[in-house]
């Protein structure tokens, strides 16, 4: 019997996490790990979605400053550890900046498919993370057709996910 597909969902808290969790039931035959900043949600995720692993990711700052730079470096090494220990086949991000070091680590050290889903709140323009993902992701799913030209050739319009 072949191994289950291993999927990592990378997401910050709030609406990004909600959108990622909407996708989880569609991967019921897969081994899933959720990597998130959402410290307060970790136990809730494990209780409501049994069998889902959760990895807490270091959160220092969202302001663009030296703390964010340190955080992104720390996150890069945390994602390297995830790549080595979990060996995902697919990495899916629903945002935000947490995805950048993860996708960069995967680009350098993994064969995992890298998929970014632009948040539903982005109607007219891509988020900063979405713009970075044009370089790092293999596919970008957008939830509004107006974003297809901005997301580039890697983009696919999928409608709302939840």
C-alpha positions in Angstrom: 0.0 0.0 0.0 1.5 3.4 -1.0 2.2 6.0 1.6 -0.5 8.6 2.2 0.1 12.0 0.6 1.6 14.4 3.2 0.3 17.9 3.0 1.4 20.9 5.0 -1.0 23.9 5.4 0.9 27.1 6.2 -1.2 29.9 7.5 -1.2 32.8 9.9 -4.2 33.1 12.2 -7.7 34.6 11.8 -9.3 34.4 8.4 -6.2 32.8 6.8 -6.5 29.9 9.2 -10.2 29.7 8.7 -9.8 29.3 4.9 -7.1 26.7 5.3 -9.3 24.7 7.7 -12.2 24.8 5.1 -9.9 22.9 2.8 -8.8 20.2 5.2 -11.9 17.9 4.8 -11.1 17.6 1.1 -7.9 15.9 2.1 -9.3 13.2 4.4 -7.1 10.5 2.9 -3.9 12.5 3.5 -1.5 13.0 6.4 -1.9 16.7 7.3 0.2 19.1 9.3 -0.9 22.7 9.9 1.9 25.1 10.6 0.6 28.3 12.1 1.2 31.3 14.4 -2.2 30.9 15.9 -1.1 29.8 19.3 -4.5 30.1 20.9 -6.1 28.0 18.1 -3.7 25.0 18.3 -5.7 23.0 20.8 -9.0 23.9 19.0 -7.6 22.6 15.7 -6.5 19.3 17.3 -9.8 18.8 19.1 -12.1 19.7 16.1 -10.0 17.9 13.5 -8.6 14.7 15.1 -5.6 13.3 13.4 -4.4 16.7 12.2 -0.9 17.6 13.5 -0.2 21.2 14.4 3.2 22.9 14.5 3.5 26.2 16.2 5.6 28.7 14.3 7.5 31.6 16.1 5.7 34.9 15.9 7.6 38.1 16.8 6.2 41.0 14.8 4.2 41.9 11.7 5.7 45.3 11.4 8.3 45.6 8.7 11.4 46.0 10.9 14.3 44.1 12.3 12.0 41.9 14.4 10.2 40.7 11.3 13.5 40.0 9.6 14.6 37.9 12.6 11.2 36.1 12.6 11.4 35.2 9.0 14.9 33.8 9.5 13.8 31.7 12.5 10.7 30.6 10.5 13.0 29.5 7.6 14.8 27.1 9.9 11.6 25.9 11.5 10.3 25.1 8.0 13.5 23.3 7.2 12.8 21.1 10.2 9.3 20.4 9.0 10.6 19.5 5.5 13.1 17.1 7.0 10.8 15.5 9.5 7.4 15.5 7.7 8.7 15.3 4.1 5.5 16.8 2.5 4.4 16.1 -1.0 2.4 19.4 -1.2 2.6 22.7 0.7 -0.5 24.9 0.6 -0.6 28.4 1.9 -3.5 30.7 2.5 -1.3 33.5 3.7 0.2 35.7 5.0 4.0 36.4 5.4 4.4 33.0 7.2 4.4 31.4 3.7 7.4 33.3 2.4 10.2 31.5 4.4 8.3 28.2 4.0 8.1 28.4 0.3 11.7 29.6 0.0 12.9 26.6 2.1 10.8 24.3 0.0 12.1 25.8 -3.3 15.7 25.1 -2.1 15.4 21.8 -0.3 12.2 20.0 -1.3 10.4 18.6 -4.3 7.0 19.4 -2.7 4.4 21.2 -4.8 4.0 24.7 -3.6 0.5 26.1 -3.9 -0.6 29.6 -2.7 -4.2 30.5 -2.3 -4.8 34.2 -2.3 -7.2 35.3 0.5 -10.8 36.0 -0.4 -10.5 39.5 1.0 -8.1 40.5 -1.9 -10.6 41.5 -4.6 -8.8 44.2 -6.5 -5.0 43.7 -5.9 -2.7 40.9 -4.8 -1.4 41.0 -1.2 2.3 41.5 -0.7 2.5 37.8 0.0 0.7 37.1 -3.2 3.2 39.2 -5.1 6.1 37.3 -3.5 4.4 34.0 -4.3 4.5 34.7 -8.0 8.2 33.9 -7.7 8.0 31.0 -5.1 4.8 29.1 -5.8 4.2 26.7 -8.6 0.4 27.5 -8.6 -1.5 30.5 -7.3 -5.3 30.1 -6.8 -7.2 33.3 -6.8 -10.8 33.7 -5.5 -11.7 36.6 -7.8 -11.3 36.6 -11.6 -10.0 40.1 -11.6 -6.8 38.9 -10.0 -5.8 36.4 -12.7 -3.8 38.9 -14.8 -2.0 40.2 -11.6 -1.1 36.7 -10.4 0.4 35.8 -13.7 0.6 32.6 -15.7 0.7 30.4 -12.6 -2.7 31.5 -11.5 -6.0 29.7 -11.6 -9.4 31.2 -10.7 -11.2 28.9 -8.4 -14.0 30.9 -6.9 -14.5 31.1 -3.1 -13.2 28.2 -1.0 -15.6 28.8 1.9 
